[in-house]
Amino acid sequence: MLIPIVCLSLLGQATLSATDTITPALYDVVIHEMMLKPAPVAGLPPFEYLELRNRSSRPVQLQNWILAVNKREALLPACLLPPDSLLVLCAPAAADSFRAARVLAVPKFPSLPDDTGLIVLYNNNRQVVHAVSYTPSWYGTTVPKGGRSLEMLDPSLPCSGKANWAVSSAAAGGTPGQSNAAARAVTDDTSPDLYFTEMPDSLHLFLHFSKTLDSLQAAAVDKYRISRAAVTAVTVLPPLFNIVSLQLSTSIDSGTVIATGITDCQGKESRLKNTLSFARPQLPDTMDLVISELLLYPPDGTPEFIELYNRSRKAIDLQTVFLCARKVDGRQGPWKKVCSSPRLLMPGNFLAITTVADRLCYYYTCRLPENIQEVSSLPQLPREEGGLQLLRRDSLMIDAVRYMSSWHFPLSAQLKGVSLERLDYNRPATLADNWQSVAASDGYATPGFAGSRQWLADGAPATVTLGPAVFSPDSPGAESRAALCFELPGSGWVGNVTIFNAAGRPVRYLVRNTTLGNKGCFYWDGFEENKVLLPPGVYIFLIEIFDLKGQVKRWRQSLVMARKLN
């Protein structure tokens, strides 16, 4: 018989005494499952719940622990949680509804937000034991209407965040008090990269990392170097431990910070992205910050994005700027925050704003994931025609665009999945000839980084190179494929590349009516049109490009494909 009150379920464990319990360390007890939106039900009671798991080898007394959900808190009653066991937390009215071995009714159980929330578990000394900060993207590509929980996949990775959570696959919609249906071993290959900074005053600097850090190791002063000052104190900020506060020895307005030897809670270190410049933020004036790219008609399951570019010499705090749609009659739509907390955008940097970063970067290449900012919502922008404004908090207009779908490249077969990019950041966004479809050679969208169209000016010579002179699909490394690279003047070019064998027969249509950026490469692996590897020999590339002005350029180049002899 299951008695759904944890303290009653432990009556048989009379041998446990106060000396058997421990003062838990960070991550000894973790939030293991979350039912955020129980209705419409799939098979479980229509109540929110959380599930805790004791990962340690000793019993843990939960009396006077604190459960915090956003700004609301609840005190946990006395309850002894055995080692390697599960406990369901819920409101008192829901306790009798769960068929679990251990259920704890929590007075004033905080409501769990459906979409975005921060849940923190503190011990009785108000020390963080575990915390999760979730968004709708944690559900994956499809957010269920309700009745399905989020489950931790691998308890051995308690600080891996979204990568370690998935929607429950249980028929009932969740597994309160039981092993998680979604449980599996997870490999977390991500590293704690330094993403961005904020500078509240001249004596303090906040470093934002991509994931939770080893909070003890990251608190060492010698891990940080500032170009114009010494670091006198370091605090790794709870509850997520992904922000580091540095106190500086002297007042400075700008500089460079280097973080070395910083690891996540699994011991992984970032050796590539550990340096950033910073400066005291200044309010942006008109055209300091510009709208640089718009994805208005995304592929199915992929979110829209709006990209900004800092063309000024100022460090701009993005918490001070807003986006809003402007309707045909001139009325403004709701203002949307670019960032809900301080974030510096340094000169010459991009930021793409979207609702679900993972889904955006699954479909498109995000070369700089640190330049992707997730927000709860974007302005509602029509696909065919609309207006977008970038505003300062005091209503100063920083930039604005009135776009039309006709701005896309006229020969594009379809607009779905193709973003509009601004060609010249110094010219007004209102000019139709200052926007064009992102080239197919750039992947149809470039969220958070510069597309190739800005790299070369009109009038530069067109160049095409093919190499290596001899390549072999059987070889390792760069010589296993041929690379056809180009640099083109201006924008609006369309390309075709056909590969012929020595007898003059076409064997591969490598590029067909593809829009081109100013710079890029196409690759050939030696396979013909039907994915059959071709024999060794000489192959000729016929390259043709043209634009809407009637300009046509052609090249003919050749190389040798070699094969290993059996």
Secondary structure, 3 states (H helix, E strand, C coil): CCCCCHHHHCCCCCCCCHHHCCCCCCCCEEEEEEECCCCCCCCCCCCCEEEEEECCCCCEECCCCEEEECCEEEECCCCEECCCCEEEEECHHHHHHCCCCCEEECCCCCCCCCCCEEEEEECCCCCEEEEEEECHHHHCCCCCCCCCCEEECCCCCCCCHHHHEEECCCCCCCCCCCCCCCCCCCCCCCCCCEEEEEEEECCEEEEEECCCECCCHHHCHHHEEECCCCEEEEEEECCCCCEEEEEECCCCCEEEEEECCCEECCCCECCCCCEEEEECECCCCCCCEEEEEEECCCCCCCCCEEEEEECCCCEEEHHHEEEEEECCCCCECCCEECCCCCCEECCCCEEEEECCHHHHHHHCCCCCHHHEEECCCCCCCCCCEEEEEEEECCCCEEEEEEEEHHHCCCCCCCCCCCCEEECCCCCCCCCHHHEEECCHHHCCCCCCCCCHHHCCCCCCCCEEEEECCEECCCCCHHHHCEEEEEECCCCCEEEEEEEEECCCCEEEEEEEEEEECCEEEEEECCECCCCCECCCEEEEEEEEEECCCCCEEEEEEEEEECCCCC
